[in-house]
């Protein structure tokens, strides 16, 4: 086989380079253009409110149980019934409880007789002082045991601790229950009603105790209820990562029942209405705390560039961008999840 001299080979390579023009094209330029939709970053006044959905419930919920186990004789109320403080709600069958009290009382009486007899024998020097002291101890123990049994007997009935409403009935008559097993759940309406809502961390830190709230219920269409923030959770729910907020709300003549779905709007104090840069929330493809990622359309219009931005609160389907984006820049709203930095794109429609 013939081979070209080295100088000839180098000359051939130089000729190919001269004929080939520029360096190899950027792979992004040869990639098929992805269809996307875009929207401009805009300057707009931020709505100084946090919106959430919550559940109406009595402020205090108490799980009521018998102190001792036994067979339920009767339960006098059902879920939804209103109760008064001191009302008897459930009763244990008294056979076993009464027998325990009688047995403890008999033990006290026996130990008392034994002690009196020992004291008399001590006078006659038949019994020792140690025996008298032991029987004195036995008598005191028997009395304490009787007090404990009588105390437990008093809790063989379940009594309403305050005015309220029965939220749940967890046992039935003739059912065997253990001591401490919940039988009824009662909500204390005397302490008012609250809406419990879950807020994301960026919203929870903007809310303060006693912030005003406007609350609406589907059960009362067209009616608005006034409320105040009563409690803000100090730690996030481990399952959802959200913070529970309680908003105290007055019925104002409405018939409140536990479980009504509430739409809450919390007014944020100290927030001005200065216009800020906002983009549709769908433009944020990644988020880690205050840092988010968007894809910005290159001025040439055919390349998407990945950009990190600092994000603020979400309001009305839009997110505030605090830094990293200028008004008027086009951000990808649909199709951004499939892009990489420098990806060729084809705008098929404007999000507006």
C-alpha positions as CSV (number, residue, x, y, z in Angstrom):
1,X,0.0,0.0,0.0
2,X,1.3,3.5,-0.9
3,X,1.5,6.1,1.9
4,X,1.7,9.8,1.5
5,X,4.8,11.5,2.7
6,X,4.4,13.3,6.1
7,X,4.6,16.7,4.4
8,X,1.9,15.7,2.0
9,X,-0.4,14.5,4.8
10,X,0.0,17.8,6.7
11,X,-0.8,19.7,3.6
12,X,-3.9,17.7,3.1
13,X,-5.1,18.3,6.6
14,X,-4.4,22.0,6.2
15,X,-6.5,22.1,3.1
16,X,-9.4,20.3,4.8
17,X,-9.3,22.8,7.7
18,X,-9.4,25.7,5.3
19,X,-12.3,24.2,3.5
20,X,-14.2,23.2,6.7
21,X,-14.8,26.8,7.9
22,X,-15.5,27.4,11.6
23,X,-15.1,25.0,14.5
24,X,-17.6,22.2,15.1
25,X,-21.0,23.6,16.1
26,X,-22.3,23.7,19.6
27,X,-24.3,20.5,20.3
28,X,-27.1,22.6,21.7
29,X,-27.4,24.3,18.3
30,X,-27.9,21.0,16.5
31,X,-30.4,19.7,19.1
32,X,-34.1,19.7,18.0
33,X,-35.8,22.8,19.2
34,X,-38.2,22.1,22.1
35,X,-41.7,23.7,21.8
36,X,-42.3,26.0,24.8
37,X,-44.6,28.8,26.0
38,X,-43.3,32.0,27.6
39,X,-44.4,34.9,29.6
40,X,-42.7,38.2,30.5
41,X,-41.4,39.1,33.9
42,X,-43.6,42.0,35.0
43,X,-43.7,44.8,37.6
44,X,-46.8,44.5,39.7
45,X,-48.1,45.4,43.1
46,X,-47.9,42.5,45.5
47,X,-51.1,41.5,47.2
48,X,-50.2,41.8,51.0
49,X,-52.2,38.7,52.0
50,X,-51.6,35.0,52.6
51,X,-54.3,32.6,51.4
52,X,-54.9,29.2,52.8
53,X,-57.6,26.5,53.3
54,X,-58.4,25.2,56.7
55,X,-60.8,23.2,58.8
56,X,-63.2,24.7,61.5
57,X,-63.0,23.1,64.9
58,X,-63.8,24.0,68.5
59,X,-60.8,25.6,70.2
60,X,-60.5,22.8,72.8
61,X,-61.1,19.2,72.1
62,X,-61.2,16.7,75.0
63,X,-60.9,13.0,74.7
64,X,-63.0,11.6,77.6
65,X,-62.5,8.2,79.2
66,X,-63.3,6.1,82.3
67,X,-60.4,5.9,84.8
68,X,-61.0,2.2,85.4
69,X,-61.9,-0.5,82.9
70,X,-65.3,-2.2,82.7
71,X,-68.4,-2.8,80.7
72,X,-70.2,0.2,79.5
73,X,-73.7,0.5,81.0
74,X,-74.9,3.3,78.8
75,X,-73.8,6.3,76.7
76,X,-76.3,9.1,76.9
77,X,-75.2,11.2,73.9
78,X,-74.3,10.8,70.3
79,X,-72.1,12.7,67.9
80,X,-73.5,16.2,67.2
81,X,-75.3,16.5,70.6
82,X,-74.8,19.7,72.6
83,X,-73.9,19.1,76.2
84,X,-73.7,21.2,79.4
85,X,-71.0,21.3,82.0
86,X,-71.5,18.6,84.6
87,X,-73.9,16.5,82.4
88,X,-73.4,12.8,82.8
89,X,-72.4,11.5,79.4
90,X,-71.6,7.8,80.0
91,X,-71.7,5.3,82.8
92,X,-69.9,2.0,83.5
93,X,-71.8,-1.0,84.8
94,X,-71.5,-0.7,88.6
95,X,-71.4,-4.3,89.7
96,X,-67.6,-4.6,89.6
97,X,-66.9,-1.1,90.8
98,X,-69.4,-1.3,93.7
99,X,-67.9,-4.6,94.7
100,X,-64.4,-3.1,94.8
101,X,-65.6,-0.3,97.0
102,X,-67.3,-2.7,99.4
103,X,-64.3,-5.0,99.6
104,X,-62.0,-2.1,100.4
105,X,-64.4,-0.8,103.1
106,X,-64.5,-4.3,104.7
107,X,-60.7,-4.4,104.7
108,X,-60.6,-1.1,106.5
109,X,-63.1,-2.3,109.1
110,X,-61.1,-5.5,109.7
111,X,-57.8,-3.7,110.1
112,X,-59.4,-1.3,112.5
113,X,-60.7,-4.2,114.7
114,X,-57.3,-5.9,114.6
115,X,-55.6,-2.7,115.7
116,X,-58.0,-2.1,118.6
117,X,-57.6,-5.7,119.7
118,X,-53.8,-5.4,119.6
119,X,-53.8,-2.2,121.6
120,X,-55.9,-3.9,124.3
121,X,-53.5,-6.8,124.4
122,X,-50.6,-4.4,124.6
123,X,-52.1,-2.9,127.7
124,X,-52.2,-6.5,129.2
125,X,-48.7,-7.0,127.9
126,X,-49.8,-9.9,125.7
127,X,-49.0,-8.1,122.4
128,X,-45.7,-6.4,121.6
129,X,-45.3,-2.8,120.6
130,X,-44.0,-4.0,117.2
131,X,-47.2,-5.9,116.6
132,X,-49.2,-2.8,117.4
133,X,-47.1,-0.7,115.0
134,X,-47.5,-3.2,112.2
135,X,-51.3,-3.3,112.6
136,X,-51.4,0.5,112.7
137,X,-49.5,0.5,109.4
138,X,-51.9,-2.1,107.9
139,X,-54.9,0.0,109.0
140,X,-53.5,3.1,107.4
141,X,-52.8,1.2,104.2
142,X,-56.3,-0.1,104.1
143,X,-57.8,3.4,104.5
144,X,-55.6,4.7,101.7
145,X,-56.7,1.8,99.5
146,X,-60.4,2.6,100.2
147,X,-59.8,6.3,99.2
148,X,-58.2,5.2,95.9
149,X,-61.1,2.8,95.1
150,X,-63.7,5.5,96.0
151,X,-61.8,8.0,93.8
152,X,-61.9,5.5,90.9
153,X,-65.6,4.8,91.5
154,X,-66.3,8.5,91.0
155,X,-64.7,8.3,87.6
156,X,-66.9,5.3,86.6
157,X,-69.1,8.1,85.1
158,X,-68.0,10.4,82.3
159,X,-69.1,14.0,83.0
160,X,-68.9,16.9,80.5
161,X,-66.1,19.2,81.7
162,X,-67.6,22.3,80.0
163,X,-70.4,23.4,77.6
164,X,-69.7,22.0,74.2
165,X,-70.7,19.6,71.5
166,X,-70.0,15.8,71.1
167,X,-67.6,15.4,68.2
168,X,-67.1,11.6,68.2
169,X,-68.6,8.6,70.0
170,X,-66.0,5.8,70.2
171,X,-67.8,3.1,72.2
172,X,-71.2,1.5,72.6
173,X,-73.3,0.1,75.5
174,X,-72.3,-3.4,76.7
175,X,-68.8,-2.9,75.2
176,X,-65.8,-3.7,77.4
177,X,-63.4,-0.7,77.6
178,X,-60.0,-0.4,79.3
179,X,-59.2,2.4,81.8
180,X,-58.1,5.5,79.9
181,X,-59.5,4.3,76.5
182,X,-61.3,7.2,74.8
183,X,-65.0,6.9,74.8
184,X,-66.2,10.3,73.7
185,X,-64.5,13.4,72.1
186,X,-66.1,16.6,73.2
187,X,-65.4,20.1,71.8
188,X,-65.6,23.0,74.2
189,X,-67.6,25.6,72.4
190,X,-67.5,27.9,75.4
191,X,-63.9,28.7,74.5
192,X,-64.8,29.6,70.9
193,X,-64.1,28.2,67.5
194,X,-60.8,28.2,65.5
195,X,-59.9,27.5,61.9
196,X,-56.7,25.3,61.6
197,X,-54.8,26.0,58.4
198,X,-51.4,24.8,57.1
199,X,-49.0,27.4,55.7
200,X,-45.7,27.0,53.8
201,X,-42.6,28.2,55.7
202,X,-42.3,31.4,53.5
203,X,-45.9,32.3,54.4
204,X,-45.8,31.3,58.1
205,X,-42.9,33.6,58.8
206,X,-44.9,36.5,57.4
207,X,-47.8,35.9,59.8
208,X,-47.9,37.3,63.3
209,X,-50.2,36.7,66.3
210,X,-53.3,38.9,66.2
211,X,-53.1,39.4,62.4
212,X,-56.6,40.0,60.9
213,X,-58.2,37.3,58.8
214,X,-61.2,37.2,56.5
215,X,-62.8,33.8,56.4
216,X,-65.3,32.3,54.0
217,X,-67.2,29.0,54.1
218,X,-68.9,27.1,51.3
219,X,-71.6,26.3,53.8
220,X,-72.4,30.1,54.1
221,X,-72.1,31.4,50.6
222,X,-71.5,35.1,50.2
223,X,-70.8,35.6,53.9
224,X,-67.5,36.7,55.4
225,X,-66.4,36.1,59.0
226,X,-63.7,38.1,60.8
227,X,-60.9,36.3,62.6
228,X,-57.6,36.8,64.3
229,X,-54.5,34.7,64.4
230,X,-54.4,33.0,67.8
231,X,-51.5,30.6,67.5
232,X,-48.6,29.9,65.0
233,X,-46.9,26.5,65.1
234,X,-43.3,26.6,66.3
235,X,-42.3,23.5,64.3
236,X,-43.2,22.1,60.9
237,X,-45.3,19.0,60.4
238,X,-42.8,16.2,59.7
239,X,-45.1,14.8,57.0
240,X,-46.0,17.9,55.0
241,X,-43.4,20.4,56.1
242,X,-46.1,23.0,56.7
243,X,-46.8,25.1,59.9
244,X,-50.2,25.0,61.5
245,X,-51.9,28.3,62.2
246,X,-55.0,28.8,64.4
247,X,-57.4,31.6,63.5
248,X,-60.0,32.4,66.1
249,X,-63.4,33.1,64.5
250,X,-66.8,34.0,66.0
251,X,-70.0,32.3,64.7
252,X,-71.8,35.6,64.5
253,X,-75.2,33.8,64.7
254,X,-74.2,31.1,62.2
255,X,-74.6,27.4,63.2
256,X,-71.0,26.3,63.3
257,X,-70.2,22.6,63.2
258,X,-66.8,20.8,63.3
259,X,-65.2,20.0,59.9
260,X,-66.5,23.0,57.8
261,X,-63.9,23.8,55.1
262,X,-62.7,27.4,55.4
263,X,-61.0,29.7,52.9
264,X,-58.7,32.0,54.8
265,X,-57.2,35.3,53.7
266,X,-54.6,36.7,56.2
267,X,-53.7,40.4,56.0
268,X,-49.9,40.9,56.4
269,X,-48.9,43.9,58.4
270,X,-45.9,46.1,57.4
271,X,-46.0,45.1,53.7
272,X,-46.0,48.0,51.2
273,X,-47.6,48.0,47.8
274,X,-44.4,48.9,45.9
275,X,-44.4,47.1,42.5
276,X,-42.2,44.1,42.4
277,X,-41.0,41.8,39.6
278,X,-43.3,38.8,39.3
279,X,-43.5,35.7,37.1
280,X,-46.1,32.9,36.8
281,X,-45.5,30.3,39.4
282,X,-45.2,27.7,36.6
283,X,-41.9,29.3,35.6
284,X,-40.1,28.1,38.7
285,X,-38.7,24.6,37.9
286,X,-36.6,24.2,41.0
287,X,-36.7,25.7,44.5
288,X,-34.5,25.3,47.5
289,X,-35.6,27.8,50.2
290,X,-35.3,31.3,48.7
291,X,-33.3,30.1,45.7
292,X,-35.3,29.2,42.6
293,X,-34.4,28.3,39.0
294,X,-36.1,29.6,35.8
295,X,-35.3,29.4,32.1
296,X,-34.9,32.7,30.4
297,X,-35.4,33.1,26.6
298,X,-32.2,34.4,25.0
299,X,-32.6,37.8,23.3
300,X,-32.2,36.0,19.9
301,X,-35.3,34.1,20.8
302,X,-34.2,30.5,20.1
303,X,-32.1,29.5,23.1
304,X,-33.2,28.9,26.8
305,X,-30.7,29.9,29.5
306,X,-30.9,28.4,33.0
307,X,-30.8,31.1,35.7
308,X,-30.9,31.1,39.5
309,X,-33.2,33.7,41.0
310,X,-34.1,34.8,44.6
311,X,-37.8,34.2,45.1
312,X,-40.3,35.7,47.5
313,X,-43.9,35.0,48.4
314,X,-46.4,33.4,46.1
315,X,-49.6,35.4,45.5
316,X,-52.4,34.9,43.1
317,X,-50.7,32.3,40.9
318,X,-47.5,34.4,40.6
319,X,-44.3,34.4,42.5
320,X,-42.3,37.5,43.5
321,X,-38.7,37.5,42.2
322,X,-36.5,39.5,44.5
323,X,-33.3,39.3,42.5
324,X,-31.8,37.7,39.3
325,X,-34.5,38.8,36.8
326,X,-35.3,42.0,35.0
327,X,-38.8,43.1,34.0
328,X,-39.5,42.4,30.3
329,X,-37.3,39.3,30.2
330,X,-39.2,36.3,28.8
331,X,-39.3,33.2,31.0
332,X,-40.4,29.7,29.9
333,X,-43.7,28.7,31.6
334,X,-44.6,25.5,29.8
335,X,-42.0,23.0,28.8
336,X,-39.3,24.2,31.1
337,X,-39.1,20.9,33.0
338,X,-37.5,19.3,29.9
339,X,-34.9,21.9,29.2
340,X,-31.2,22.2,30.0
341,X,-29.0,25.2,29.8
342,X,-28.6,26.3,26.2
343,X,-31.4,24.1,24.9
344,X,-32.8,25.2,21.5
345,X,-36.5,26.2,21.9
346,X,-39.3,27.2,19.7
347,X,-42.0,29.5,21.2
348,X,-45.4,28.2,20.1
349,X,-47.5,30.6,22.0
350,X,-47.3,33.4,24.6
351,X,-48.7,32.5,28.0
352,X,-50.7,35.7,28.0
